[in-house]
Amino acid sequence: MEQRLAEFRARRQAVVRKDEETAAQTMQDTAPPTDTTPTADTQQTEEEEASPQSSPSKDGGDWLLDSALGKWLSSKQVVCSNLTLLKVLLWLVLLGLFAELEFGLPFFVISLFYWLYEGLRSPAAREPGELSAYSVFNPDCQPLLGSLTAEQLEGEMGYRPLANR
């Protein structure tokens, strides 16, 4: 059991390191190339930074990009893709259409059931021998390791079965 836990932790650390390397790589890819030769523009910018009377509009121009939200938006790891945005817009248009036809509530309820179906469905089929989270679907109703059974709960709470009289 401890060996499996150690393997799991090692796999998780490898995934975290890979994600960090990917994020660092994307940040390096998106950074503009730096030129070491000073130009007139960079000299002018350096003079503006050195002057104490710079305007507040120039100082605070990129405050959004410097914030955590701006960094997240520019990191190319946005959760909402164009396809998802189009699906949401289509759903809103259809909701408006069905609301005009006075079928808005049934459309909304059917949409909820569809979202439940899509959300609970696994993207890949289970591998042979892989146990389900619900023990009734496993062979011999075998529970997952670490799951709490009714017998275990009763034993921990101190309940004893009544003796037959």
GIUR-V427770 format. One record per pair of residues at least 12 apart in sequence whose ideal C-beta (glycine too) atoms are under 10 Angstrom apart, sorted by the first residue. I is the first residue (numbers start at 1). J is the second residue. If there is no record, write none. Layout:
I J
I J
//
This chain:
1 145
1 146
4 145
19 77
22 77
23 75
23 76
23 77
26 74
26 75
26 76
26 77
27 71
27 74
27 75
27 76
29 76
30 74
30 75
30 76
45 58
91 107
91 108
91 111
91 114
91 115
94 107
94 111
95 107
95 108
95 111
98 110
98 111
131 143
131 144
131 145
131 147
132 144
133 147
134 147
135 147
135 149
//
